[in-house]
């Protein structure tokens, strides 16, 4: 593969431009030719910038680096938006038991002199512990009495509870364990079926397992509605979206995260149609942090903060491809103030400090405008857009969205990155890699709602098994009613 020495290409172009200026200064080129050459040089600079970007290899350092590999974001006051949640509490599920035994190891004689120590009192004990597990299947039989009425000679039998709908039922412990395998551990249906069979000796069908998924999905609808109302009351919300394959088609999972709450919603579209249908952002009055997706900016009822990690990666690519000084300086400025804000107790700059940041920010963009190649004017009536380099588009983004880029330095609750939302979405991509895409849309929606619930409970420090059993208890209570 042919490689390009970017430095030598730049130097050769600069040499030709200097030679052209020298010839023009000495009147060795006619005005008509000078105008023609100036236009060609403008196009050459633009094409060169685009060409160098295309030939610069994108890596995890200048494109889509996973949030798990970025530095921890400490630019916002601790609202649990930057952490991976609380450590799960050590409380065990209510369908488990601990059998504890103690065995005394006696000392009958001295290992040094052989003296008899069997009657000597014990000073203290040194303990070593071994923990093991034994899987225990618990079977509960419910026998309904069958009697014959002497008066009418009819056969009458006892009524089973509503939650005992058939001859064989499985308890909440098994249901919670299956949900844990399918949703939290992202194991395929076939493998989950085999794992459960090795534990209880019964093979539960895939249809039954999917029935538990739908059962929990319906039971969690009130929780989802309550989570939406709780999100609307927060001051900062992280938003993002990612694709998901459903029935061989592309669907989009939208996440809304703040504090302990994680909410994932599925839609056929990525943009405004989905946002309008969810009706969360249109009613939200706080600040949303996102990756500059255009659909978010159509809502002026809330503040907008841009993800600093995305901007830094794009600046890295611009520096590697074209070596622009403005990109280097902007990257250095954002990193500097990210660290500065993270060290401040109030997580916000004073008015004087923010004014200084704004001045440096604007000076960099002013110098960068002179450094970027000129864009030729578009002829009237000609369709399409004039090609711009990624560097030019990025510069325009910094120019247009200054307040959004610097919002982390102005509001104490706003983080520098949108890593929280990306982390909440990442497990969905992992699930697709492990167990494949979803066969139908209803199960994809069920996955989004159940995983939202489990992630939220995990952020509160609640064991997913206990959280699932709590939800199934709600189902049983409703059925009893």
C-alpha positions as CSV (number, residue, x, y, z in Angstrom):
1,X,0.0,0.0,0.0
2,X,1.4,3.4,-1.0
3,X,1.9,5.8,1.9
4,X,2.0,9.5,1.8
5,X,4.4,11.7,3.7
6,X,2.1,14.5,4.8
7,X,4.9,16.8,5.9
8,X,6.6,16.7,2.6
9,X,3.4,17.2,0.7
10,X,2.6,20.3,2.8
11,X,6.1,21.6,2.3
12,X,6.0,21.2,-1.4
13,X,2.6,23.0,-1.6
14,X,4.0,25.8,0.5
15,X,7.1,26.1,-1.7
16,X,4.9,26.4,-4.8
17,X,2.8,29.1,-3.2
18,X,5.8,31.1,-2.1
19,X,7.3,30.8,-5.7
20,X,4.0,32.0,-7.1
21,X,3.9,35.0,-4.8
22,X,7.5,35.8,-5.7
23,X,6.7,35.7,-9.5
24,X,3.6,37.8,-9.0
25,X,5.5,40.4,-6.9
26,X,8.1,40.8,-9.7
27,X,5.3,41.2,-12.3
28,X,6.3,38.0,-14.2
29,X,2.7,36.8,-14.2
30,X,-0.2,38.6,-15.8
31,X,-3.2,39.6,-13.6
32,X,-5.5,37.2,-15.5
33,X,-3.1,34.3,-14.9
34,X,-2.6,35.3,-11.3
35,X,-6.4,35.3,-10.7
36,X,-6.6,31.8,-12.3
37,X,-3.7,30.5,-10.3
38,X,-5.2,31.9,-7.1
39,X,-8.4,30.0,-7.7
40,X,-6.5,26.8,-8.4
41,X,-4.4,27.2,-5.2
42,X,-7.6,27.7,-3.2
43,X,-9.0,24.4,-4.6
44,X,-5.7,22.7,-4.1
45,X,-5.6,23.7,-0.4
46,X,-9.2,22.4,0.1
47,X,-8.6,19.1,-1.8
48,X,-5.3,18.6,0.1
49,X,-7.0,19.1,3.5
50,X,-9.7,16.6,2.5
51,X,-7.2,14.1,1.0
52,X,-5.0,14.1,4.1
53,X,-8.0,13.5,6.3
54,X,-9.1,10.5,4.2
55,X,-5.6,9.0,4.2
56,X,-5.2,9.4,8.0
57,X,-6.1,6.1,9.7
58,X,-8.8,6.3,12.3
59,X,-8.0,4.5,15.6
60,X,-9.6,4.3,19.0
61,X,-7.6,7.5,19.9
62,X,-9.1,9.7,17.2
63,X,-12.5,8.3,16.6
64,X,-14.9,6.2,18.7
65,X,-12.9,5.3,21.8
66,X,-15.0,3.3,24.3
67,X,-15.9,5.5,27.4
68,X,-14.4,2.7,29.6
69,X,-10.9,3.7,28.3
70,X,-11.3,7.4,28.8
71,X,-10.2,9.2,32.0
72,X,-12.7,9.6,34.8
73,X,-14.8,12.8,34.5
74,X,-14.7,14.8,37.7
75,X,-15.8,18.1,36.3
76,X,-19.3,17.9,37.8
77,X,-20.6,17.8,41.3
78,X,-21.1,14.2,42.3
79,X,-24.6,13.4,41.1
80,X,-23.8,9.7,40.4
81,X,-23.6,10.5,36.7
82,X,-19.9,9.6,36.4
83,X,-19.7,6.5,38.6
84,X,-20.6,2.9,37.7
85,X,-23.2,2.9,40.5
86,X,-23.0,1.9,44.1
87,X,-21.5,-1.3,45.2
88,X,-24.2,-3.9,45.5
89,X,-25.3,-4.6,49.0
90,X,-24.4,-8.0,50.5
91,X,-28.0,-8.8,51.3
92,X,-28.9,-12.2,49.8
93,X,-32.1,-13.1,48.1
94,X,-34.9,-14.4,50.4
95,X,-35.0,-17.8,48.7
96,X,-31.5,-18.7,49.9
97,X,-30.2,-20.0,53.2
98,X,-26.8,-20.3,54.8
99,X,-25.8,-23.4,56.6
100,X,-22.8,-22.6,58.9
101,X,-20.9,-25.2,60.9
102,X,-17.8,-25.0,63.1
103,X,-15.4,-27.8,63.6
104,X,-12.8,-27.7,66.4
105,X,-9.4,-29.0,65.6
106,X,-7.9,-30.1,69.0
107,X,-4.3,-29.9,70.2
108,X,-3.5,-33.1,72.2
109,X,0.3,-32.8,72.4
110,X,3.1,-30.3,72.0
111,X,4.7,-30.6,68.6
112,X,8.0,-29.4,70.0
113,X,8.5,-31.5,73.2
114,X,5.7,-34.0,73.0
115,X,4.1,-33.0,76.3
116,X,0.4,-33.9,76.9
117,X,-1.9,-30.9,76.3
118,X,-5.3,-32.6,76.2
119,X,-6.3,-31.2,79.6
120,X,-4.7,-27.7,79.1
121,X,-7.2,-24.8,78.6
122,X,-7.4,-23.2,75.1
123,X,-5.9,-19.7,74.9
124,X,-7.7,-18.6,71.7
125,X,-8.7,-20.0,68.3
126,X,-7.2,-19.3,64.8
127,X,-10.0,-19.5,62.2
128,X,-9.8,-20.5,58.6
129,X,-13.0,-20.6,56.5
130,X,-14.2,-22.5,53.4
131,X,-17.3,-21.3,51.5
132,X,-19.0,-23.6,49.1
133,X,-22.5,-23.8,47.4
134,X,-25.0,-26.6,47.1
135,X,-27.9,-26.1,44.7
136,X,-31.1,-27.1,46.4
137,X,-34.4,-27.5,44.5
138,X,-37.4,-26.7,46.6
139,X,-40.7,-28.3,45.6
140,X,-44.0,-27.1,47.1
141,X,-47.1,-29.3,46.4
142,X,-50.6,-27.8,46.7
143,X,-53.2,-30.5,47.0
144,X,-56.8,-29.3,46.5
145,X,-59.4,-31.4,48.3
146,X,-62.0,-33.1,46.2
147,X,-65.3,-33.9,47.9
148,X,-68.7,-35.1,46.9
149,X,-71.7,-33.2,48.2
150,X,-74.3,-35.5,49.8
151,X,-77.1,-33.1,49.1
152,X,-76.7,-32.5,45.4
153,X,-74.3,-35.4,44.7
154,X,-71.9,-32.9,42.8
155,X,-68.1,-33.2,42.9
156,X,-66.5,-30.1,44.5
157,X,-62.8,-29.3,44.7
158,X,-60.7,-26.6,46.5
159,X,-59.8,-23.5,44.5
160,X,-56.2,-23.0,43.7
161,X,-54.6,-19.5,44.0
162,X,-54.7,-17.5,40.7
163,X,-51.0,-17.6,40.4
164,X,-51.2,-21.4,40.2
165,X,-52.7,-21.6,36.8
166,X,-51.4,-25.0,35.7
167,X,-50.2,-28.3,37.1
168,X,-46.5,-27.2,37.2
169,X,-45.3,-23.7,38.1
170,X,-41.9,-22.2,38.7
171,X,-41.2,-19.9,41.6
172,X,-39.9,-16.3,41.6
173,X,-36.3,-17.5,42.4
174,X,-36.1,-19.4,39.1
175,X,-37.8,-16.6,37.2
176,X,-35.4,-14.0,38.6
177,X,-32.4,-16.3,37.8
178,X,-33.5,-16.7,34.2
179,X,-34.0,-12.9,33.8
180,X,-30.5,-12.5,35.3
181,X,-29.0,-14.8,32.7
182,X,-30.9,-13.4,29.7
183,X,-30.8,-9.7,30.4
184,X,-28.0,-9.0,32.9
185,X,-25.6,-11.6,31.8
186,X,-26.7,-11.5,28.2
187,X,-26.7,-15.3,27.7
188,X,-28.6,-16.8,24.8
189,X,-31.9,-18.6,25.3
190,X,-30.4,-22.1,24.5
191,X,-27.5,-21.7,26.9
192,X,-29.7,-20.3,29.7
193,X,-32.1,-23.3,29.2
194,X,-29.2,-25.7,29.6
195,X,-27.8,-23.9,32.7
196,X,-31.2,-24.0,34.5
197,X,-31.6,-27.7,33.6
198,X,-28.3,-28.6,35.2
199,X,-29.5,-27.0,38.4
200,X,-33.1,-28.1,38.8
201,X,-33.2,-31.2,36.6
202,X,-36.1,-29.8,34.6
203,X,-35.8,-28.3,31.2
204,X,-37.7,-25.1,30.9
205,X,-38.8,-24.3,27.3
206,X,-37.6,-21.2,25.5
207,X,-41.2,-20.0,25.1
208,X,-41.7,-20.2,28.9
209,X,-38.5,-18.1,29.4
210,X,-39.7,-15.5,26.9
211,X,-43.0,-15.5,28.7
212,X,-41.2,-14.5,31.9
213,X,-39.6,-11.6,30.0
214,X,-42.9,-10.3,28.8
215,X,-44.5,-10.8,32.2
216,X,-41.8,-8.6,33.8
217,X,-42.0,-6.1,30.9
218,X,-45.7,-5.5,31.6
219,X,-45.2,-5.4,35.4
220,X,-42.5,-2.7,35.0
221,X,-44.7,-0.3,33.0
222,X,-45.7,1.8,36.1
223,X,-42.0,1.9,37.1
224,X,-41.0,3.3,33.7
225,X,-43.7,6.0,33.9
226,X,-42.4,7.0,37.3
227,X,-38.8,7.0,36.0
228,X,-39.8,9.4,33.3
229,X,-41.5,11.8,35.7
230,X,-38.4,11.6,38.0
231,X,-36.1,12.4,35.0
232,X,-38.1,15.5,34.2
233,X,-37.4,16.9,37.7
234,X,-33.6,16.5,37.4
235,X,-31.3,19.4,36.4
236,X,-28.9,17.5,34.1
237,X,-29.6,14.6,31.8
238,X,-27.3,12.6,29.6
239,X,-28.7,11.5,26.3
240,X,-27.5,9.3,23.5
241,X,-28.6,6.7,21.0
242,X,-27.3,3.6,19.3
243,X,-28.4,1.2,16.7
244,X,-29.8,-2.3,17.4
245,X,-30.7,-5.1,15.0
246,X,-34.3,-6.2,15.4
247,X,-35.8,-8.8,13.0
248,X,-32.9,-8.1,10.5
249,X,-33.8,-4.3,10.6
250,X,-32.1,-1.4,12.2
251,X,-33.8,0.1,15.2
252,X,-32.5,2.8,17.7
253,X,-32.2,2.6,21.4
254,X,-32.4,6.0,23.0
255,X,-31.1,6.5,26.6
256,X,-31.9,9.1,29.1
257,X,-29.8,9.0,32.3
258,X,-29.5,11.1,35.4
259,X,-28.4,10.3,38.9
260,X,-29.5,6.7,39.7
261,X,-32.1,6.6,36.9
262,X,-31.4,4.8,33.6
263,X,-34.1,4.8,30.9
264,X,-33.7,3.1,27.5
265,X,-36.4,3.3,24.9
266,X,-36.7,1.7,21.5
267,X,-37.8,3.4,18.3
268,X,-37.6,2.9,14.5
269,X,-36.1,6.3,14.0
270,X,-33.0,8.1,15.5
271,X,-34.0,11.7,15.2
272,X,-36.9,14.1,16.0
273,X,-39.7,11.6,15.4
274,X,-38.5,9.4,18.2
275,X,-37.8,12.3,20.5
276,X,-41.3,13.7,20.0
277,X,-42.9,10.3,20.6
278,X,-41.0,9.7,23.8
279,X,-42.0,13.3,24.9
280,X,-39.2,13.6,27.5
281,X,-36.8,16.2,26.0
282,X,-39.7,18.4,24.7
283,X,-40.9,18.7,28.4
284,X,-37.5,18.9,29.9
285,X,-36.2,22.2,31.4
286,X,-32.7,21.3,32.5
287,X,-29.5,20.8,30.6
288,X,-29.0,17.8,28.3
289,X,-25.6,16.5,27.5
290,X,-25.1,14.9,24.1
291,X,-22.8,14.4,21.1
292,X,-24.0,17.3,19.0
293,X,-26.7,15.2,17.2
294,X,-28.7,17.9,15.2
295,X,-32.1,16.7,16.4
296,X,-31.4,17.7,20.0
297,X,-30.7,21.3,19.1
298,X,-34.2,21.8,17.7
299,X,-35.4,22.0,21.3
300,X,-34.7,25.4,22.8
301,X,-36.6,24.7,26.1
302,X,-33.5,23.2,27.6
303,X,-29.7,23.9,27.7
304,X,-27.3,21.9,25.7
305,X,-23.9,20.6,26.6
306,X,-21.6,18.9,24.2
307,X,-19.5,15.8,25.0
308,X,-15.8,16.9,25.5
309,X,-14.6,13.4,24.7
310,X,-16.1,13.4,21.2
311,X,-14.6,16.9,20.6
312,X,-11.1,15.8,21.8
313,X,-11.1,12.8,19.5
314,X,-12.1,14.8,16.5
315,X,-9.4,17.4,17.3
316,X,-6.9,14.6,17.5
317,X,-7.8,13.4,14.0
318,X,-7.5,17.0,12.6
319,X,-4.1,17.3,14.2
320,X,-2.9,14.0,12.8
321,X,-4.2,14.6,9.3
322,X,-3.4,18.3,8.7
323,X,-1.4,19.4,11.8
324,X,-3.4,22.6,12.2
325,X,-2.2,24.8,15.1
326,X,-5.7,25.9,16.1
327,X,-6.7,22.2,16.6
328,X,-3.7,21.6,18.8
329,X,-4.4,24.8,20.9
330,X,-8.1,24.0,21.2
331,X,-7.3,20.5,22.4
332,X,-4.8,21.8,24.9
333,X,-7.3,24.4,26.1
334,X,-10.2,21.9,26.7
335,X,-7.9,19.5,28.6
336,X,-6.5,22.3,30.7
337,X,-9.9,23.6,31.8
338,X,-11.3,20.1,32.2
339,X,-8.6,19.4,34.9
340,X,-9.0,22.9,36.4
341,X,-12.8,22.6,36.8
342,X,-12.4,19.0,38.3
343,X,-10.1,20.3,41.0
344,X,-12.4,23.1,42.0
345,X,-14.6,22.4,45.0
346,X,-17.7,24.1,43.4
347,X,-17.0,22.6,40.0
348,X,-17.5,25.9,38.3
349,X,-15.4,28.9,37.2
350,X,-15.8,32.4,38.5
351,X,-17.1,35.1,36.1
352,X,-13.6,36.4,35.6
353,X,-12.1,32.9,34.9
354,X,-14.9,32.1,32.5
355,X,-14.4,35.4,30.6
356,X,-10.7,34.5,30.3
357,X,-11.6,31.1,29.0
358,X,-14.0,32.6,26.4
359,X,-11.3,35.1,25.2
360,X,-8.8,32.3,24.7
361,X,-11.4,30.1,23.0
362,X,-12.4,32.9,20.5
363,X,-8.8,33.8,19.8
364,X,-8.0,30.2,18.8
365,X,-11.0,30.1,16.5
366,X,-10.0,33.5,14.9
367,X,-6.5,32.3,14.2
368,X,-7.9,29.0,13.0
369,X,-10.1,30.7,10.4
370,X,-7.0,32.1,8.7
371,X,-5.3,28.7,8.8
372,X,-8.1,26.8,7.2
373,X,-8.4,26.7,3.3
374,X,-10.9,29.1,1.8
375,X,-14.2,27.6,0.6
376,X,-15.2,28.7,-3.0
377,X,-18.5,30.3,-3.4
378,X,-21.4,28.2,-4.7
379,X,-22.8,29.1,-8.0
380,X,-26.4,30.1,-8.1
381,X,-28.8,27.4,-9.2
382,X,-26.3,24.6,-8.8
383,X,-27.6,21.7,-6.6
384,X,-25.7,20.1,-3.8
385,X,-23.2,21.5,-1.3
386,X,-19.6,22.5,-1.6
387,X,-17.3,20.0,-0.1
388,X,-15.7,21.0,3.2
389,X,-13.0,19.2,5.2
390,X,-13.8,17.6,8.5
391,X,-11.5,20.3,10.1
392,X,-13.7,23.1,8.6
393,X,-16.9,21.4,9.8
394,X,-15.4,21.0,13.3
395,X,-14.3,24.6,13.4
396,X,-17.8,25.7,12.4
397,X,-19.2,23.6,15.2
398,X,-16.9,25.2,17.8
399,X,-17.9,28.6,16.4
400,X,-21.7,28.0,16.4
401,X,-22.0,26.1,19.7
402,X,-19.6,28.0,22.0
403,X,-22.0,28.0,25.0
404,X,-22.6,24.3,24.7
405,X,-19.0,23.4,24.5
406,X,-18.1,25.5,27.6
407,X,-21.2,24.7,29.6
408,X,-19.2,22.3,31.8
409,X,-17.2,25.3,33.1
410,X,-20.3,27.4,33.8
411,X,-22.8,25.1,35.5
412,X,-21.5,22.9,38.4
413,X,-23.8,19.9,37.7
414,X,-22.8,19.6,34.0
415,X,-20.0,17.0,33.3
416,X,-17.3,17.5,30.6
417,X,-18.2,14.2,28.9
418,X,-21.3,12.3,27.9
419,X,-19.7,9.0,28.9
420,X,-22.5,8.2,31.3
421,X,-25.0,7.8,28.5
422,X,-22.6,5.8,26.4
423,X,-21.8,3.4,29.2
424,X,-25.5,2.8,29.7
425,X,-25.9,1.9,26.0
426,X,-22.7,-0.2,25.7
427,X,-24.1,-3.4,27.3
428,X,-26.8,-3.5,24.6
429,X,-24.1,-3.8,21.9
430,X,-22.3,-6.4,24.0
431,X,-25.6,-8.4,24.2
432,X,-25.9,-8.4,20.4
433,X,-22.3,-9.7,20.0
434,X,-22.9,-12.5,22.6
435,X,-26.5,-13.7,21.9
436,X,-27.4,-12.1,18.5
437,X,-30.1,-9.7,17.5
438,X,-33.7,-9.7,18.6
439,X,-36.3,-11.7,16.6
440,X,-39.2,-9.4,17.3
441,X,-39.7,-5.8,18.3
442,X,-41.7,-6.6,21.5
443,X,-38.7,-8.5,23.0
444,X,-36.4,-5.7,22.1
445,X,-38.7,-3.3,23.9
446,X,-38.9,-5.7,26.9
447,X,-35.1,-5.9,27.0
448,X,-34.8,-2.1,27.1
449,X,-37.3,-1.7,29.9
450,X,-36.0,-4.6,32.0
451,X,-32.4,-3.6,31.6
452,X,-33.3,0.0,32.5
453,X,-34.9,-1.2,35.7
454,X,-32.0,-3.5,36.6
455,X,-29.4,-0.8,35.9
456,X,-31.3,1.7,38.0
457,X,-31.5,-0.8,40.9
458,X,-27.8,-1.6,40.5
459,X,-27.0,2.2,40.8
460,X,-29.0,2.1,44.1
461,X,-26.9,-0.8,45.3
462,X,-29.6,-3.4,45.0
463,X,-28.7,-6.9,43.9
464,X,-30.3,-7.6,40.5
465,X,-31.7,-11.0,41.7
466,X,-33.5,-9.3,44.6
467,X,-34.7,-6.4,42.3
468,X,-36.2,-9.0,39.9
469,X,-37.9,-10.9,42.7
470,X,-39.4,-7.7,43.9
471,X,-40.9,-7.0,40.5
472,X,-42.2,-10.6,40.2
473,X,-43.8,-10.2,43.7
474,X,-45.7,-7.3,42.3
475,X,-46.9,-9.5,39.4
476,X,-48.1,-12.1,42.0
477,X,-49.8,-9.4,44.1
478,X,-51.7,-8.1,41.1
479,X,-52.8,-11.6,40.1
480,X,-54.1,-12.3,43.6
481,X,-56.1,-9.2,43.4
